[in-house]
Amino acid sequence: MTQKTSASRRHVRQGPEFSLPYTTVDVVIFTVLDNALQVLLVQRPAGADEPYPECWALPGGFVDVAADATLEDCARRKLLEKTGVKSPYLEQLGSWGSATRDPRGWSATHVWFALISAEDGVLTRGANAAEVAWFEVDEVTQTRGLAFDHDEILEAAVERLRSKVEYTSLPAFLLPEPFTLPQLQRVYEIVLGRPVDKSGFRTRMLAAGFLEETGYVAGESNRPALGYRLVDRHAPVVFPRTFSPRGGN
């Protein structure tokens, strides 16, 4: 019995070897800047050996088995390399893989999306990027000129973000702290692409218990306004219903 088990285990260890796909992690990094929802893109390097040379793409790269204990570790490392932000809101979006998405061979990418304040990030090109910059999301999705399948990935990330904003406190992660309620409402409207009812918005924000007061700060037209910050930055609060447009119930 023992001999058969050992033989079976030896047979498993000597089984056929399979080709491994390229394994990468990409991060869709959102912010609000100049009154628009923006996404961080990197320009791929030039060169005949580079796929999609000089095209813009989502930041990401290969998993480093020595440095990354998990896929999320890789996502956080890439985010830190590009923005200097250590503790953003980070959520797994999904995985994409095929034999044709990368001309170098069969590849699979695991994607996260992140929310950061533009004031908190310091953009860095990195070794394998010619340039790094913020782009308005609506312009990028209409143009559809990103490398690999990043147009499809970006559209999925935007859809996920906008659908969750309807019933969560996610936009608060896009603001530097402290922030005022009018500033928070404006971010909601930018991400949703439509106005929301002011009185209902204020009631919902204060009743949800995810904000704490920080004292008075400069508000609209530099008039003092009450400032707030998040009680918990690990996860958004879920509201019982979606937002109504301005003037709705």
N, C-alpha and C positions, 0 to 999 in steps of 0.2 A: 504493500500500500504506500509506504513512504517512498519507495523507488519510483513508482508510477507518478506520484505527485511531483517529485523532483524532475523527472523526465518531462512531464507536462509543462512545468515552469521553464525548463530550459528551452523547450520548443517555442513557448511564447516569446522568450527573449530573443530567439533566433528567427522570429517571423519576418515577413516581408517589410521592407522599408518603403515609406511613402514620401513623395516629394512634399515639402512644406511650402505653403503659400507665403508671400510677403505679408507681414503683419504690421499694420500701422495704426496710429491713433490720430484722429483729427478733432479739432476743437472749434466750434462755432462761437465766437466771442462777440457778444452784443453790448452796446452802450447807447446812451442818448446824448447826442452832440448836435449843436446848432439846430435845435428843435426838430430833430429827425432820429429815427431808429437807425443805428449804424452797425456795420459788421467789420471786423478786422480781417484784412486780407494781406497776404505776402506775395511778392512777385518772385517767381521761380528763377533760378540762375540761368544765364545763357550757356550754350554749349551743345555740341552735336550729340553728346552722350546723355543729355538730360531730357526726360520726357516733358513735353509741354514747356519748352524753354521760353522764358520771359513772360509767360502767362501768369495771371493772378490766380491765387488758390487760397483755400482755408489753411490756417497754420496747423502743422502736425508733423508727423515723422514716424520713423520705425521705432518699435519697442526696443528698448535697451535692456536686455535680460540681466545685465549686471546692476543696473540702476533702478529698474522698475519692478517692484514686487508684484504689482497688479496693473491692469489696464488703466485704472483711475490714477494710479501713481504716474503713469506716463502722461496722461492728460494734464495733471497738475504741473508736471515738469515742463511740458510744452507751453502751458499758459504762463508760468513764471518766467520762462525764457523770453517770451514775446512781450509781456506787459509788466513784469515785476510784481504782479499781484499774487499773494500767497493764499489768501482765503476768500475766494469769490463764491458766489452761488454757482454750483456745478451740478449738472444733471445729465445722466446718460440718455442719449437720443435713440441710438440703434446701431445696427451693423450693416455694412454694405460689402459685398464680395462677388467677384466673377473672374473669369479668365480673360476678360477684355477691358476691364476698367483701368488697367495699368499696362502700357506697352511692354514693360519689362517682364511680365509674366502674371500668373494667377496671384491675386492679392485680395486681402480682406482688411477693411478698416473699421474700427470701432469708434463711434462718434459721441462726444459730449457737447453740450452747449453751456456757456458760461455767461453770467451777467456781472458787469463791473461798472463802476463809476468812471467816466472819462477822466476826471480829476485825479483818480487814484492810480491810473495806469501810466507807465513810462514805456513807450514803444521801442523795441529793440529788434534790429534786423536779424541777427543770428548768422551763423556760418553759412547756411544754405538758402539764404533769401537775399535777393538784390535790394528789395525795398519792402517796407511794411507801412500800412496806412489804413485809416478808417474810410469806409465807403457807405453811402446811403443804401439801405437794404432794398428799397423799391427800385432804385436805378440798377442795382446788380441783378435782381431777379428778372427785370425786363430785358436786360442786355443778354443774359445767359452766355457768358463767354469764359467761365471759369475752367480751370484744368480738371482733368479726370472726370468724375461724376459729381463734382462739388456743387454744381447748379442744383442738382436733385437733392443733395444733402442740405443745402442752405434753405431750399423751399420747405423741406420737411421740418427744419428747425424753426423757421418763421411761423409755420402753421402750428407747431406745438406751443411756441411761446404765446402767440396771440390767443389761442384757445384757452390756455391756462390763465392768462391775464383776466379773462372774463369772470373768473370766480376765485382768484387767489391774490395774495399780496406781493406777487413777484416783482412788479415795477419798483418797489421800494429798494430792491437790490441794485438798481441802476443809478441811485442817487448817492452823493456824498452826504455824510451825516455831520451836523444835524440838518434836517430839511423841514420845510413848512408844508401844511396840508395843501395849499394851492400849488406848490411845486410838485407834490406827489400826484395831485389830480392831473396836472399838465403832462406828466410822464405817462400816466394811464392813457390819456387821450392820444398822445403821440404813438404809443405802441398799438393801440386799438385802431387808430386812424379815424376816430370819430369822437365827438364830445360826449361827456357824461353829465348827469344831473348833479349840480353842486351840493344842494342840501342833502340829497340822499347819499352822496359820496362821503361827506363829512361824518354823517351819522354812522355809516358802515365802518369807516376807518377807526373811529373812536370806540365803537362798541365791540370791535373784534379782539381788543386786548393785546395786540402785537406791537403797539407803539408805547414809548415812554417819553415824557416831557424832558427837555434839556434846558429850558429857559428861553428867553427871548433872543431872536436872531434877526438879521436884516431880511425883510420880506420884499414884497412887490414895492417898487418905487422907493426902496430903502426904508420903508416904514417898519417899525418893530413888529414881529409876529412870533407866535409861539413855535419853538423848534421841537422836533421829535427825532428819535432814533429807534432802531429795531430792538426789541427785547431779546430775540433769538435769531441769529443769522444762519442757523443750520437748515431751516426749512421754511417755506411760506405757509401762511395761514390760509385755510380754505373757507370761503364764504358760502352761506346756504343757498344763494341764488346769484345769477349773473347780473351785470350792470345794465341799467336802463340808459338809453340816450338822454341827452339834455332835454328837459321838458317832459320826459316820460314819467311813469309812476315808479 
